[in-house]
Amino acid sequence: MRNKPEMSNRKTSLDLSEKALKGVILNSFQDLTRQNEMLNRVQHDNIRCFSVLLCFCLLICLVGCQQVQKPELKGEGPLAVAVPRGSTAPEYHAPIERWRIVHMEAVNRGDFTQRECVLCHNPDTGCNRCHKYIGAKIISVPEAALYWPEPKMGQE
């Protein structure tokens, strides 16, 4: 008879250890669930932060970009290409839009030199305005100052 109480004690202790094990497993599962929820929240917060940062960068790009006036022959403003009154374009400059594009080829071929160009063109009020705008080499001919003196303040 002694065996029956021992068995019941064993059964009780097994039941308790099973319950304890189930409790540990349940607690571990709940902990994992909480951790997973926290990770999901962190991921969503990171995605939101990235989205806000991306929108902010795009907004800065759109606001920061503005249309820049390009140099125009007989235009207005600081990039206007000034041509002295009474001067007419020679035949080899016609049409003027084509010449504007291919004039450097003529200089490179040796048809003209930059020194010859500054006889008619003021580098400061014409050539260099376009050259600065497109990033081309600035025309620097020392003799140009002899033909084209510096404009006085308020004139141009």
Summary of the structure (lengths in Angstrom):
residues: 156
radius of gyration: 41.6
end to end distance: 123.7
largest distance: 133.9
contacts: 301
relative contact order: 0.06
helix: 63%
strand: 3%
